[in-house]
């Protein structure tokens, strides 16, 4: 076609059915100024196009599948899903507004909703799928269990009762496949069959049928070639049927009427014309050749011109066109051509001048079926071997998502389309298909070269743009994949808190020599036992929290956090990270140390990089777009937590299998001042260092812990394995130490170890009998003695033992651990069960009172921190908590070390140290 200019006008808006509109179910008809419209819901709207008002809304029991209007009789026939055919008289008085109820979804329309009375159903049948109405008969298509049936009825009139005996003919078509659904309930088919009635030019064709109501008039030549001599001689209308399986068949109407009284097989009445191999969605007819002027003048007013081409469209765009053409031998033959148009086809309509309109979800197109390159010559038919174009070229009208339309002529000679969009908008489109499009002037060689350069530059720009967009899409796809993996990992970890975790982290301790010093190393092993991969955005975080110093109890311990990126840790892989814990250069290691491991997933690293443009210069339009980055930095998933105490850090050189290869045990940290004083002393002089003074004047500090033997047997029942209770207790205490295997092999009940700062620590476990607590007799108990020359190390070991006691006794509901030295069962007949008790003694030589005067500042500081005043004579007992005990004993170490030759006598009974982990404080004896 030369060109097509369109002008679109918006008329009204109608509601969209839930779940969208199904193709083929909405319908729109126009007769003069009235528009009859169904959107696929249970409503039928009557719209006045001239006044721009909605005049009536009819509500049916179910979805409306088809509409047909008999304009002269003012009757509207409506096919309602799973109900039947209704007939409405448009001239009958409508209900008053008081009897009609407003539809909640159509509140924008002031017109009341008229509920259609069940008496208006003139042909009730739940299996009806299509129908067409003539002047005196009604043709219906019924889907049976196995076959389609075409039934012929006397046309019912509005207000008539349904007549079961009104059927005058029936014939079976082809095999049908019933739609799946709930058993016992009919399901809506995906595609509805298409029915239309074709009339020969000399028959009494129906008058007053609006275009699109399924009534076609074909030229005599094409009618005879398609349907045979019988239909031509009988001047009988023919019913065309397009089925969802792709069959296009026909039935002669008068033969169907007389088939009931005539003998023979009624199936011979059915003729299959073609098979599209896809659901038929439209059957129409149009004229492709100019109509003779004298013949056009003889047409009655309002009668449609005779069509010389019949078309049928499939759902995917396969098109069949049939036309009568002259063969090379001069005979009229039917010419069938198949075309392929863009699909899927939502709706279609035929217009004047050989134009056909079809809609897809993306565009409304028009195709021209006229053969304009070969003119039609009736005098010399031999020159024309065919009247259909070899290829159809759709032209876009720039209108998308039209679900139903009808075509009519405008008074100005242009074509007007009335269409309903998928959003429920009713629009009109005026087309001028004969408008001339100015042709461009001929190009010179220079202009052609410049045009080619511009086109190449445009191609390069488009290629760059496509490359950038592809990169952005790949980044977002990668981010979505990573987020999906992160969600799966989070769900797997959070849902396996009790059992084995798919991603685990274990912490092991070992000693190694680094930079000429022995260092305590912690090895964190991250193991992935899941089916997921830890990739971009995952980080292993390890937090090391040390205890506060004994000299600064109010101060917080130091915290170090290590972050290790996890790069492609696939299923079954593991990764190890080794961290030094100490001791520091001064030889101190503040215990206990708490280590926490967790996985951190950075949302900003993964999502932020995908949302932000990588190159704003290449994509300036993205600069104005808001980047909805997540407010949260990321997601933390805890893995494990472990407390490293003194029992885990002790080393036992005496247990080494080869004494010559025993690891070097570091001594106390060397002070440069003490080293200088040692070099200045004579050969016979006494040492004056802090360590020598401690060894000379301060015997080892001792802490004893007594635990009920019955309690220990119950706690160590699984790990004791029949061995001696004392050695089993020692193995239990050193279970997290690397030397536990050597202790197990030698069945030891006492052992001598070395603390991280080089001081000795002795552990002695033996059984004792306690006689002064129960009137029933002695009670068997296990005493654990801790000896060390350093009060601070002794308290650290003591605290580690108490922590293990607390963990084991809390798991045993039979025995109660109360904050007293001993407890008895509440039942009178039960014997007394000792729980635990401890006492700490510090012995030294007597000294003078001057020591206290010199060290008043240190003792006063200790007393203030312990929040309990010490007596000036230092002979009364001191009451404090276990945390203060570590502080006090460390201060006493410094007090004795700084006094020189001075000595003092301390007896500190800290029975509260044992009970502190359970309750907090206890009285000392």
ZIGI-V74156 format. One line per field, one symbol per residue. phi: phi as a letter, one per 40 degrees, with the letter a starting at -180 (. if undefined). burial: b if it has 24 or more other ideal C-beta (glycine too) atoms within 12 Angstrom, else e. A space follows every 50 residues. Layout:
# ZIGI-V74156
phi->???
burial->???
This chain:
# ZIGI-V74156
phi->.caabbbbbcbabbccccggcccgccabbbbfccbbbbbgccbbbbbccc cgbccabbbbcaccbababbcccfbbbbcbcfbibbbbcccccccccccc bccccbcccccccbcccdccccacacccbaaabbcbbbbbbbcccbacbb bbbcccbdgcccbccccbaaaccbcbbcccicdgbcbcccbccbbabbbc ccccccbgccchcgbbbbccccccccbgccccccfccbccbbccchcbba bcccccccccccchccccccbccabcgadcbabaaabbbccdcccccccc cgcccccbabbabccchcbbbbacbccccgbcbccbbbbbbcbcccaaab bcggbbbabbdbabbbbbcccccbccbccbcccbcabbccbbbcbcbgbb fccaabbaccccgcbbbbbbcccgccbbbcbbcbccbccccccccccccc cccccccccccccccccccccccccccccccccccccccccccccbcccc ccbbbbbbbabacbfgbcbcbbbbbcbbcccbbcbdgcbcbbbbbccccc cbccccccbbbbbbccbfcccgcaabbbbcbiccccgcacbcbbbbbacb bcccccccccccccacccbccccccccccccccibbbcbaaabcbccccc bbcccccbccbccccccccccdcccccccccccccccbccccccccbbcd cbbbbbbdcccccccbccccfgcccccccccccbccccccccccccfcba abbbcdcgccbbbbbacbbcbbbbcchcbcabbbbbbacbcccccccdcc cccccccccccbccbbbbcbcabbccccccccbccaaaabbbbaccaccc ccccbdccccccccccfacccccfbccbbaccccccccccccdccccccg ccbabbbbcbcccccdccbhaaccc
burial->beebebebeebbebbbbeeebbbbbbbbbbbeebbbbbbbbbbbbbbebe eeebbbbbbbbbbbbbbbbbbebebbbbbbbbbbbbbbbbeeeeeeeeee eebeebeebebbbbbbeeebbbbbbbbbbbbbbbbebbbbbbbbeeebbb bbbbbbbbeeebeeeebbbbbbbbebeeeeeeeeebebbebbbbbbbbbb bebebbebbbbbbbbbbbbbbbbbbbbeeebbebebbbbbbbbbbbbbbb bbbbbbbebeeeeeebeebbbebbebebbbbbbbbbbbbeeeeeeeeeee eeebbbbbbbbbbbbbbbbbbbbbbbeeeeeeebbbbbbebbbbbbbbbb bbbbbbbbbbeebbbbbbbbbeeeebeeeeeeebebbbbeebebbebebe bbbbbbbbeeeeebbbbbbbbbebbbbbbbbbbeeeeeeeeeeeeeeeee eeeeeeeeeeeeeeeeebeeebeebeeebeebbebbebbbebbeeeeeee bbbbbbbbbbbeeeeebbbbbbbbbbbbbbebbbbbbbbbbbbbbbbbbb eebeeeeeeeebebebeebeeeeebebebbbbbeeebbbbbbbbbbbbbb bbbebbbbbbebbeeeeeeeeeeeeeeeeeeeebbbbebbebbbbbbbbb bbbebeeeeeeeeebbebeeeeeeeeeeeeeeeeeeebbbbebbeebbeb bbbbbbbbbbbbbebbeebeeeebbbbbbbbbbbbbbbbbeebbeeebbb bbbbbbbbbbbbbbbbbbebeebeeeeebbbbbbbbbbbbbbbbbbbbbb bbbbbbebbeeeeebbbebebbbeeeeeeeebbbbbbbbbbbebeebeee bbeebeebbebbbebbeeebeeebeeebbbbbbbbbbbbbbbbbbbbbbb ebbbbbebbbbbbbbbbbeebbebe
